[in-house]
Structures are given as C-alpha cells and as structure tokens.
Amino acid sequence: MGKGTPSKGKKNKAASHKTCRRCGRHSYHRQKRFCSFCGFGKTAKLRQPGWRNRFPAFNGNKGFAR
C-alpha cells in the first residue's frame, strides 16, 4: 500500500483520544499517553498556557477578556 489516498482511508478505524482520568475531557492521546488539555501523563502540574485566559470561550468575541 502506498502513502496516498488508499492509506488515508484506514485512519477512521481506531480512536486516537479517550477520556482523561484527571480532567474528564476526551483529550487523552492513546499512543502519546498524555492529555492535550490538562497535561496528565506528561506533567504533575495542570497545563495552563498563557493564551487560555486571554479570550472568552465560545462567545464570538475576538478581543481580550475585560
């Protein structure tokens, strides 16, 4: 099998993420073995990037939270 379209069709068979034990979100990567949301599996501290609190979530605003 090549590296083109036929091989890309096999990517829908298995899930890459599952529910995280620490944050409860569906962000724990099964192969990488760490959560992309909270950092569980990679760090003991909670993952909190600086840009996370900059914008309000899902309300349509593009500006800074005031």
Residue pairs with C-beta under 8 A, 6 or more apart in sequence:
1 7
15 30
16 29
16 30
16 31
17 26
17 27
17 28
17 29
17 30
17 36
18 26
18 28
18 30
19 25
19 26
19 28
20 26
20 27
20 28
20 35
20 37
20 38
20 40
21 28
21 40
22 35
22 38
22 40
23 35
23 37
23 38
23 40
25 35
25 37
25 38
27 35
27 36
27 37
27 38
28 34
28 35
28 36
28 40
28 41
29 35
29 36
32 41
33 41
34 40
34 41
34 42
35 41
35 42
35 47
37 47
38 46
38 47
39 45
39 46
39 47
53 65
54 64
54 65
55 61
55 62
55 63
55 64
55 65
56 65
